[in-house]
Amino acid sequence: MKTTIPDKNYFRIGEVSKILDVEPHVLRYWETEFPALRPIRTESDQRVYRKKDVMTLLEIKKLLYEDKYTIAGARRKITEWKKKKTTSPVPDDILTVIKEELAAIRKIVE
C-alpha cells in the first residue's frame, strides 16, 4: 500500500502517527533506537518532524513490519543507506539538481 505524505515541510507527532498508522509511543521509541531520527523540538518541547524524517520513518516501518527485520537489523540497514547517501555525488537538494540541468541545457542552446 502506497502511503502519501502531505505537501508540508513540518509535521507534529500526531500527524506522523496517522500517516504511518502507528501509535505516537511507537514513534517516540523509534527515536531512541534509530540515531537517524532526530525531530526538531519547539520552544514548548513538542516534536516537529521534517519531511525527510517522515520518509525515514516510512523506511523503518517497512523494514520492521513488512521485511521482518529486527530493530538492530533495521538500524544497520538505515545506517548503511545514510552512509551511501552522504558519499553519493548526487546532491540531496532537488533544486540544485534542477539548476545544474538547466545550466547544461543553456550551454547546449547557446
N, CA, C and O atoms as CSV, one atom per row, in Angstrom:
chain,resi,resn,atom,element,x,y,z
A,1,MET,N,N,0.822,-1.176,0.000
A,1,MET,CA,C,0.000,0.000,0.000
A,1,MET,C,C,0.875,1.252,0.000
A,1,MET,O,O,1.770,1.386,0.834
A,2,LYS,N,N,0.621,2.148,-0.916
A,2,LYS,CA,C,1.392,3.370,-1.065
A,2,LYS,C,C,0.907,4.415,-0.070
A,2,LYS,O,O,-0.275,4.760,-0.046
A,3,THR,N,N,1.818,4.912,0.746
A,3,THR,CA,C,1.497,5.945,1.713
A,3,THR,C,C,1.840,7.295,1.113
A,3,THR,O,O,2.946,7.493,0.608
A,4,THR,N,N,0.895,8.226,1.165
A,4,THR,CA,C,1.160,9.558,0.646
A,4,THR,C,C,1.461,10.502,1.797
A,4,THR,O,O,0.782,10.500,2.824
A,5,ILE,N,N,2.490,11.302,1.599
A,5,ILE,CA,C,2.885,12.294,2.586
A,5,ILE,C,C,2.336,13.634,2.108
A,5,ILE,O,O,2.605,14.040,0.978
A,6,PRO,N,N,1.572,14.328,2.950
A,6,PRO,CA,C,1.055,15.634,2.550
A,6,PRO,C,C,2.180,16.594,2.170
A,6,PRO,O,O,3.309,16.458,2.640
A,7,ASP,N,N,1.864,17.554,1.324
A,7,ASP,CA,C,2.863,18.508,0.844
A,7,ASP,C,C,3.081,19.598,1.890
A,7,ASP,O,O,2.615,20.727,1.738
A,8,LYS,N,N,3.792,19.238,2.946
A,8,LYS,CA,C,4.137,20.142,4.035
A,8,LYS,C,C,5.596,19.929,4.382
A,8,LYS,O,O,6.171,18.889,4.064
A,9,ASN,N,N,6.190,20.907,5.030
A,9,ASN,CA,C,7.583,20.761,5.442
A,9,ASN,C,C,7.720,20.184,6.842
A,9,ASN,O,O,8.688,19.481,7.132
A,10,TYR,N,N,6.761,20.475,7.708
A,10,TYR,CA,C,6.854,20.051,9.101
A,10,TYR,C,C,5.570,19.371,9.549
A,10,TYR,O,O,4.474,19.738,9.125
A,11,PHE,N,N,5.724,18.369,10.416
A,11,PHE,CA,C,4.598,17.582,10.894
A,11,PHE,C,C,4.720,17.383,12.397
A,11,PHE,O,O,5.820,17.174,12.910
A,12,ARG,N,N,3.614,17.445,13.094
A,12,ARG,CA,C,3.586,17.129,14.527
A,12,ARG,C,C,3.470,15.614,14.678
A,12,ARG,O,O,3.114,14.913,13.730
A,13,ILE,N,N,3.770,15.121,15.866
A,13,ILE,CA,C,3.810,13.671,16.097
A,13,ILE,C,C,2.461,13.018,15.815
A,13,ILE,O,O,2.423,11.890,15.324
A,14,GLY,N,N,1.363,13.690,16.111
A,14,GLY,CA,C,0.040,13.125,15.842
A,14,GLY,C,C,-0.212,12.942,14.361
A,14,GLY,O,O,-0.806,11.950,13.940
A,15,GLU,N,N,0.248,13.915,13.563
A,15,GLU,CA,C,0.087,13.814,12.104
A,15,GLU,C,C,0.911,12.655,11.560
A,15,GLU,O,O,0.435,11.883,10.727
A,16,VAL,N,N,2.143,12.536,12.031
A,16,VAL,CA,C,3.022,11.456,11.571
A,16,VAL,C,C,2.454,10.105,11.993
A,16,VAL,O,O,2.521,9.129,11.245
A,17,SER,N,N,1.906,10.063,13.174
A,17,SER,CA,C,1.286,8.839,13.676
A,17,SER,C,C,0.162,8.384,12.748
A,17,SER,O,O,0.041,7.194,12.455
A,18,LYS,N,N,-0.651,9.318,12.289
A,18,LYS,CA,C,-1.746,8.973,11.372
A,18,LYS,C,C,-1.219,8.570,10.001
A,18,LYS,O,O,-1.729,7.627,9.397
A,19,ILE,N,N,-0.208,9.269,9.506
A,19,ILE,CA,C,0.361,8.947,8.197
A,19,ILE,C,C,0.918,7.525,8.192
A,19,ILE,O,O,0.697,6.768,7.247
A,20,LEU,N,N,1.646,7.169,9.260
A,20,LEU,CA,C,2.279,5.851,9.338
A,20,LEU,C,C,1.360,4.771,9.892
A,20,LEU,O,O,1.663,3.582,9.798
A,21,ASP,N,N,0.249,5.184,10.462
A,21,ASP,CA,C,-0.699,4.258,11.087
A,21,ASP,C,C,-0.032,3.474,12.216
A,21,ASP,O,O,-0.165,2.254,12.314
A,22,VAL,N,N,0.685,4.207,13.062
A,22,VAL,CA,C,1.253,3.646,14.288
A,22,VAL,C,C,0.953,4.614,15.427
A,22,VAL,O,O,0.661,5.787,15.192
A,23,GLU,N,N,1.022,4.132,16.632
A,23,GLU,CA,C,0.773,4.969,17.805
A,23,GLU,C,C,1.948,5.916,18.047
A,23,GLU,O,O,3.083,5.588,17.699
A,24,PRO,N,N,1.693,7.093,18.640
A,24,PRO,CA,C,2.780,8.037,18.919
A,24,PRO,C,C,3.895,7.454,19.792
A,24,PRO,O,O,5.061,7.807,19.618
A,25,HIS,N,N,3.548,6.564,20.729
A,25,HIS,CA,C,4.600,5.987,21.571
A,25,HIS,C,C,5.570,5.140,20.750
A,25,HIS,O,O,6.735,5.000,21.124
A,26,VAL,N,N,5.110,4.582,19.650
A,26,VAL,CA,C,5.997,3.807,18.770
A,26,VAL,C,C,7.018,4.745,18.136
A,26,VAL,O,O,8.200,4.412,18.046
A,27,LEU,N,N,6.566,5.907,17.699
A,27,LEU,CA,C,7.481,6.894,17.105
A,27,LEU,C,C,8.511,7.355,18.128
A,27,LEU,O,O,9.693,7.481,17.811
A,28,ARG,N,N,8.060,7.607,19.356
A,28,ARG,CA,C,8.992,8.036,20.400
A,28,ARG,C,C,10.017,6.935,20.694
A,28,ARG,O,O,11.188,7.227,20.936
A,29,TYR,N,N,9.577,5.670,20.673
A,29,TYR,CA,C,10.506,4.553,20.890
A,29,TYR,C,C,11.517,4.464,19.748
A,29,TYR,O,O,12.711,4.285,19.986
A,30,TRP,N,N,11.042,4.589,18.517
A,30,TRP,CA,C,11.951,4.523,17.370
A,30,TRP,C,C,13.000,5.623,17.437
A,30,TRP,O,O,14.134,5.420,17.004
A,31,GLU,N,N,12.639,6.781,17.972
A,31,GLU,CA,C,13.620,7.862,18.132
A,31,GLU,C,C,14.777,7.417,19.009
A,31,GLU,O,O,15.924,7.791,18.764
A,32,THR,N,N,14.485,6.622,20.029
A,32,THR,CA,C,15.542,6.171,20.931
A,32,THR,C,C,16.404,5.087,20.284
A,32,THR,O,O,17.566,4.918,20.654
A,33,GLU,N,N,15.848,4.361,19.331
A,33,GLU,CA,C,16.556,3.230,18.727
A,33,GLU,C,C,17.295,3.568,17.432
A,33,GLU,O,O,18.242,2.875,17.061
A,34,PHE,N,N,16.867,4.626,16.744
A,34,PHE,CA,C,17.454,4.964,15.445
A,34,PHE,C,C,18.091,6.349,15.500
A,34,PHE,O,O,17.385,7.356,15.565
A,35,PRO,N,N,19.424,6.404,15.476
A,35,PRO,CA,C,20.110,7.701,15.540
A,35,PRO,C,C,19.765,8.622,14.368
A,35,PRO,O,O,19.921,9.839,14.474
A,36,ALA,N,N,19.301,8.058,13.262
A,36,ALA,CA,C,18.955,8.868,12.088
A,36,ALA,C,C,17.726,9.737,12.353
A,36,ALA,O,O,17.484,10.705,11.631
A,37,LEU,N,N,16.954,9.399,13.376
A,37,LEU,CA,C,15.746,10.153,13.703
A,37,LEU,C,C,16.030,11.164,14.800
A,37,LEU,O,O,16.304,10.791,15.941
A,38,ARG,N,N,15.967,12.399,14.465
A,38,ARG,CA,C,16.127,13.461,15.441
A,38,ARG,C,C,15.177,14.595,15.092
A,38,ARG,O,O,15.581,15.570,14.458
A,39,PRO,N,N,13.906,14.476,15.504
A,39,PRO,CA,C,12.970,15.555,15.188
A,39,PRO,C,C,13.346,16.839,15.925
A,39,PRO,O,O,13.986,16.813,16.976
A,40,ILE,N,N,12.934,17.945,15.350
A,40,ILE,CA,C,13.184,19.252,15.943
A,40,ILE,C,C,12.245,19.408,17.138
A,40,ILE,O,O,11.122,18.903,17.119
A,41,ARG,N,N,12.697,20.097,18.160
A,41,ARG,CA,C,11.848,20.398,19.314
A,41,ARG,C,C,11.498,21.887,19.275
A,41,ARG,O,O,12.365,22.736,19.068
A,42,THR,N,N,10.210,22.187,19.479
A,42,THR,CA,C,9.773,23.580,19.520
A,42,THR,C,C,10.074,24.150,20.905
A,42,THR,O,O,10.535,23.434,21.794
A,43,GLU,N,N,9.812,25.435,21.076
A,43,GLU,CA,C,10.030,26.061,22.382
A,43,GLU,C,C,9.173,25.409,23.459
A,43,GLU,O,O,9.557,25.371,24.627
A,44,SER,N,N,8.009,24.896,23.062
A,44,SER,CA,C,7.136,24.216,24.028
A,44,SER,C,C,7.470,22.730,24.140
A,44,SER,O,O,6.698,21.955,24.705
A,45,ASP,N,N,8.633,22.338,23.595
A,45,ASP,CA,C,9.167,20.979,23.675
A,45,ASP,C,C,8.330,19.941,22.916
A,45,ASP,O,O,8.356,18.758,23.257
A,46,GLN,N,N,7.598,20.372,21.902
A,46,GLN,CA,C,6.868,19.428,21.062
A,46,GLN,C,C,7.766,18.966,19.924
A,46,GLN,O,O,8.588,19.725,19.411
A,47,ARG,N,N,7.593,17.713,19.541
A,47,ARG,CA,C,8.355,17.172,18.420
A,47,ARG,C,C,7.778,17.691,17.112
A,47,ARG,O,O,6.562,17.724,16.921
A,48,VAL,N,N,8.675,18.097,16.214
A,48,VAL,CA,C,8.260,18.502,14.876
A,48,VAL,C,C,9.151,17.739,13.900
A,48,VAL,O,O,10.370,17.908,13.882
A,49,TYR,N,N,8.520,16.904,13.098
A,49,TYR,CA,C,9.250,16.085,12.134
A,49,TYR,C,C,9.314,16.793,10.791
A,49,TYR,O,O,8.340,17.402,10.348
A,50,ARG,N,N,10.467,16.708,10.150
A,50,ARG,CA,C,10.616,17.220,8.786
A,50,ARG,C,C,10.172,16.129,7.823
A,50,ARG,O,O,10.006,14.969,8.198
A,51,LYS,N,N,9.987,16.532,6.578
A,51,LYS,CA,C,9.539,15.569,5.564
A,51,LYS,C,C,10.538,14.410,5.447
A,51,LYS,O,O,10.133,13.257,5.293
A,52,LYS,N,N,11.828,14.710,5.520
A,52,LYS,CA,C,12.829,13.634,5.415
A,52,LYS,C,C,12.742,12.684,6.607
A,52,LYS,O,O,13.022,11.494,6.470
A,53,ASP,N,N,12.349,13.208,7.795
A,53,ASP,CA,C,12.146,12.341,8.950
A,53,ASP,C,C,10.985,11.381,8.704
A,53,ASP,O,O,11.059,10.200,9.045
A,54,VAL,N,N,9.917,11.900,8.111
A,54,VAL,CA,C,8.742,11.063,7.822
A,54,VAL,C,C,9.120,9.978,6.815
A,54,VAL,O,O,8.685,8.833,6.936
A,55,MET,N,N,9.925,10.340,5.830
A,55,MET,CA,C,10.359,9.350,4.842
A,55,MET,C,C,11.230,8.277,5.506
A,55,MET,O,O,11.113,7.094,5.186
A,56,THR,N,N,12.094,8.688,6.420
A,56,THR,CA,C,12.919,7.730,7.156
A,56,THR,C,C,12.038,6.812,8.001
A,56,THR,O,O,12.276,5.607,8.078
A,57,LEU,N,N,11.018,7.395,8.635
A,57,LEU,CA,C,10.094,6.590,9.430
A,57,LEU,C,C,9.344,5.578,8.567
A,57,LEU,O,O,9.102,4.451,9.001
A,58,LEU,N,N,8.983,5.970,7.365
A,58,LEU,CA,C,8.324,5.029,6.445
A,58,LEU,C,C,9.261,3.873,6.104
A,58,LEU,O,O,8.832,2.722,6.024
A,59,GLU,N,N,10.542,4.185,5.904
A,59,GLU,CA,C,11.524,3.142,5.624
A,59,GLU,C,C,11.661,2.201,6.826
A,59,GLU,O,O,11.715,0.981,6.668
A,60,ILE,N,N,11.717,2.780,8.018
A,60,ILE,CA,C,11.837,1.978,9.238
A,60,ILE,C,C,10.621,1.071,9.390
A,60,ILE,O,O,10.759,-0.118,9.678
A,61,LYS,N,N,9.438,1.630,9.198
A,61,LYS,CA,C,8.222,0.825,9.337
A,61,LYS,C,C,8.217,-0.328,8.336
A,61,LYS,O,O,7.846,-1.449,8.681
A,62,LYS,N,N,8.630,-0.054,7.096
A,62,LYS,CA,C,8.678,-1.103,6.082
A,62,LYS,C,C,9.654,-2.206,6.498
A,62,LYS,O,O,9.338,-3.392,6.405
A,63,LEU,N,N,10.841,-1.803,6.956
A,63,LEU,CA,C,11.832,-2.798,7.372
A,63,LEU,C,C,11.321,-3.654,8.525
A,63,LEU,O,O,11.511,-4.870,8.534
A,64,LEU,N,N,10.677,-3.020,9.490
A,64,LEU,CA,C,10.231,-3.755,10.675
A,64,LEU,C,C,8.976,-4.580,10.425
A,64,LEU,O,O,8.906,-5.740,10.831
A,65,TYR,N,N,7.991,-3.998,9.766
A,65,TYR,CA,C,6.688,-4.655,9.655
A,65,TYR,C,C,6.545,-5.530,8.411
A,65,TYR,O,O,5.920,-6.588,8.469
A,66,GLU,N,N,7.113,-5.100,7.296
A,66,GLU,CA,C,6.959,-5.871,6.057
A,66,GLU,C,C,8.132,-6.819,5.823
A,66,GLU,O,O,7.939,-7.994,5.509
A,67,ASP,N,N,9.363,-6.292,5.981
A,67,ASP,CA,C,10.544,-7.112,5.715
A,67,ASP,C,C,10.963,-7.943,6.924
A,67,ASP,O,O,11.868,-8.771,6.824
A,68,LYS,N,N,10.307,-7.725,8.069
A,68,LYS,CA,C,10.517,-8.501,9.295
A,68,LYS,C,C,11.935,-8.416,9.860
A,68,LYS,O,O,12.445,-9.389,10.415
A,69,TYR,N,N,12.569,-7.249,9.715
A,69,TYR,CA,C,13.873,-7.029,10.328
A,69,TYR,C,C,13.701,-6.855,11.834
A,69,TYR,O,O,12.637,-6.452,12.303
A,70,THR,N,N,14.749,-7.159,12.581
A,70,THR,CA,C,14.766,-6.814,13.999
A,70,THR,C,C,15.109,-5.328,14.097
A,70,THR,O,O,15.485,-4.707,13.103
A,71,ILE,N,N,14.981,-4.768,15.286
A,71,ILE,CA,C,15.359,-3.358,15.487
A,71,ILE,C,C,16.827,-3.161,15.127
A,71,ILE,O,O,17.171,-2.207,14.429
A,72,ALA,N,N,17.690,-4.048,15.594
A,72,ALA,CA,C,19.125,-3.937,15.315
A,72,ALA,C,C,19.399,-4.056,13.816
A,72,ALA,O,O,20.212,-3.309,13.271
A,73,GLY,N,N,18.730,-4.982,13.158
A,73,GLY,CA,C,18.920,-5.157,11.719
A,73,GLY,C,C,18.436,-3.949,10.936
A,73,GLY,O,O,19.091,-3.519,9.986
A,74,ALA,N,N,17.301,-3.403,11.326
A,74,ALA,CA,C,16.773,-2.216,10.655
A,74,ALA,C,C,17.693,-1.021,10.898
A,74,ALA,O,O,17.902,-0.209,9.996
A,75,ARG,N,N,18.242,-0.906,12.101
A,75,ARG,CA,C,19.166,0.182,12.411
A,75,ARG,C,C,20.405,0.107,11.517
A,75,ARG,O,O,20.861,1.119,10.986
A,76,ARG,N,N,20.946,-1.113,11.357
A,76,ARG,CA,C,22.113,-1.291,10.477
A,76,ARG,C,C,21.776,-0.921,9.039
A,76,ARG,O,O,22.562,-0.258,8.362
A,77,LYS,N,N,20.606,-1.351,8.574
A,77,LYS,CA,C,20.192,-1.078,7.200
A,77,LYS,C,C,20.033,0.427,6.970
A,77,LYS,O,O,20.501,0.949,5.958
A,78,ILE,N,N,19.384,1.120,7.889
A,78,ILE,CA,C,19.193,2.567,7.777
A,78,ILE,C,C,20.547,3.278,7.797
A,78,ILE,O,O,20.768,4.219,7.035
A,79,THR,N,N,21.451,2.826,8.669
A,79,THR,CA,C,22.789,3.421,8.748
A,79,THR,C,C,23.533,3.235,7.428
A,79,THR,O,O,24.202,4.155,6.959
A,80,GLU,N,N,23.420,2.052,6.829
A,80,GLU,CA,C,24.049,1.804,5.522
A,80,GLU,C,C,23.493,2.753,4.474
A,80,GLU,O,O,24.254,3.337,3.702
A,81,TRP,N,N,22.170,2.915,4.437
A,81,TRP,CA,C,21.543,3.801,3.451
A,81,TRP,C,C,22.008,5.235,3.637
A,81,TRP,O,O,22.280,5.934,2.661
A,82,LYS,N,N,22.101,5.680,4.894
A,82,LYS,CA,C,22.519,7.057,5.172
A,82,LYS,C,C,23.967,7.269,4.745
A,82,LYS,O,O,24.309,8.324,4.212
A,83,LYS,N,N,24.824,6.265,4.977
A,83,LYS,CA,C,26.222,6.382,4.560
A,83,LYS,C,C,26.323,6.477,3.044
A,83,LYS,O,O,27.097,7.277,2.517
A,84,LYS,N,N,25.543,5.663,2.347
A,84,LYS,CA,C,25.562,5.694,0.889
A,84,LYS,C,C,25.089,7.041,0.364
A,84,LYS,O,O,25.628,7.553,-0.617
A,85,LYS,N,N,24.083,7.613,1.015
A,85,LYS,CA,C,23.570,8.921,0.592
A,85,LYS,C,C,24.618,9.999,0.774
A,85,LYS,O,O,24.757,10.861,-0.094
A,86,THR,N,N,25.370,9.984,1.884
A,86,THR,CA,C,26.340,11.040,2.145
A,86,THR,C,C,27.570,10.901,1.267
A,86,THR,O,O,28.226,11.900,0.973
A,87,THR,N,N,27.902,9.683,0.839
A,87,THR,CA,C,29.068,9.507,-0.016
A,87,THR,C,C,28.706,9.628,-1.484
A,87,THR,O,O,29.589,9.639,-2.342
A,88,SER,N,N,27.439,9.717,-1.778
A,88,SER,CA,C,26.989,9.809,-3.154
A,88,SER,C,C,27.260,11.200,-3.720
A,88,SER,O,O,27.062,12.191,-3.018
A,89,PRO,N,N,27.710,11.296,-4.973
A,89,PRO,CA,C,27.937,12.609,-5.569
A,89,PRO,C,C,26.639,13.315,-5.949
A,89,PRO,O,O,26.664,14.493,-6.307
A,90,VAL,N,N,25.519,12.625,-5.879
A,90,VAL,CA,C,24.233,13.216,-6.235
A,90,VAL,C,C,23.770,14.107,-5.084
A,90,VAL,O,O,23.675,13.647,-3.946
A,91,PRO,N,N,23.479,15.390,-5.372
A,91,PRO,CA,C,23.032,16.276,-4.299
A,91,PRO,C,C,21.649,15.889,-3.794
A,91,PRO,O,O,20.804,15.426,-4.560
A,92,ASP,N,N,21.429,16.082,-2.508
A,92,ASP,CA,C,20.138,15.758,-1.918
A,92,ASP,C,C,19.081,16.789,-2.294
A,92,ASP,O,O,17.895,16.469,-2.375
A,93,ASP,N,N,19.504,17.999,-2.517
A,93,ASP,CA,C,18.561,19.070,-2.779
A,93,ASP,C,C,18.128,19.047,-4.242
A,93,ASP,O,O,18.956,19.203,-5.139
A,94,ILE,N,N,16.847,18.854,-4.482
A,94,ILE,CA,C,16.323,18.742,-5.841
A,94,ILE,C,C,16.500,20.041,-6.623
A,94,ILE,O,O,16.695,20.006,-7.838
A,95,LEU,N,N,16.434,21.180,-5.948
A,95,LEU,CA,C,16.616,22.452,-6.645
A,95,LEU,C,C,18.018,22.572,-7.235
A,95,LEU,O,O,18.197,23.126,-8.319
A,96,THR,N,N,19.000,22.055,-6.522
A,96,THR,CA,C,20.372,22.064,-7.034
A,96,THR,C,C,20.465,21.228,-8.300
A,96,THR,O,O,21.113,21.632,-9.266
A,97,VAL,N,N,19.827,20.077,-8.303
A,97,VAL,CA,C,19.827,19.208,-9.479
A,97,VAL,C,C,19.171,19.904,-10.656
A,97,VAL,O,O,19.682,19.858,-11.775
A,98,ILE,N,N,18.045,20.545,-10.407
A,98,ILE,CA,C,17.332,21.247,-11.478
A,98,ILE,C,C,18.187,22.384,-12.035
A,98,ILE,O,O,18.263,22.562,-13.250
A,99,LYS,N,N,18.827,23.151,-11.158
A,99,LYS,CA,C,19.685,24.254,-11.613
A,99,LYS,C,C,20.822,23.742,-12.493
A,99,LYS,O,O,21.131,24.341,-13.523
A,100,GLU,N,N,21.441,22.641,-12.092
A,100,GLU,CA,C,22.543,22.074,-12.874
A,100,GLU,C,C,22.058,21.601,-14.244
A,100,GLU,O,O,22.730,21.803,-15.255
A,101,GLU,N,N,20.885,20.970,-14.265
A,101,GLU,CA,C,20.339,20.513,-15.543
A,101,GLU,C,C,19.977,21.691,-16.446
A,101,GLU,O,O,20.206,21.641,-17.655
A,102,LEU,N,N,19.421,22.734,-15.871
A,102,LEU,CA,C,19.083,23.924,-16.662
A,102,LEU,C,C,20.343,24.599,-17.203
A,102,LEU,O,O,20.348,25.081,-18.335
A,103,ALA,N,N,21.395,24.637,-16.414
A,103,ALA,CA,C,22.657,25.216,-16.876
A,103,ALA,C,C,23.219,24.403,-18.040
A,103,ALA,O,O,23.742,24.970,-18.999
A,104,ALA,N,N,23.114,23.086,-17.960
A,104,ALA,CA,C,23.600,22.223,-19.044
A,104,ALA,C,C,22.784,22.454,-20.320
A,104,ALA,O,O,23.336,22.505,-21.419
A,105,ILE,N,N,21.468,22.593,-20.160
A,105,ILE,CA,C,20.614,22.851,-21.316
A,105,ILE,C,C,20.957,24.206,-21.925
A,105,ILE,O,O,21.010,24.346,-23.147
A,106,ARG,N,N,21.190,25.204,-21.070
A,106,ARG,CA,C,21.555,26.538,-21.561
A,106,ARG,C,C,22.826,26.488,-22.408
A,106,ARG,O,O,22.908,27.145,-23.445
A,107,LYS,N,N,23.822,25.706,-21.967
A,107,LYS,CA,C,25.071,25.588,-22.719
A,107,LYS,C,C,24.827,24.957,-24.079
A,107,LYS,O,O,25.450,25.351,-25.065
A,108,ILE,N,N,23.931,23.987,-24.145
A,108,ILE,CA,C,23.618,23.326,-25.401
A,108,ILE,C,C,22.932,24.286,-26.356
A,108,ILE,O,O,23.241,24.302,-27.548
A,109,VAL,N,N,22.015,25.077,-25.852
A,109,VAL,CA,C,21.233,26.004,-26.674
A,109,VAL,C,C,22.079,27.166,-27.176
A,109,VAL,O,O,21.873,27.637,-28.295
A,110,GLU,N,N,23.021,27.634,-26.374
A,110,GLU,CA,C,23.846,28.800,-26.753
A,110,GLU,C,C,24.807,28.513,-27.834
A,110,GLU,O,O,25.556,29.400,-28.245
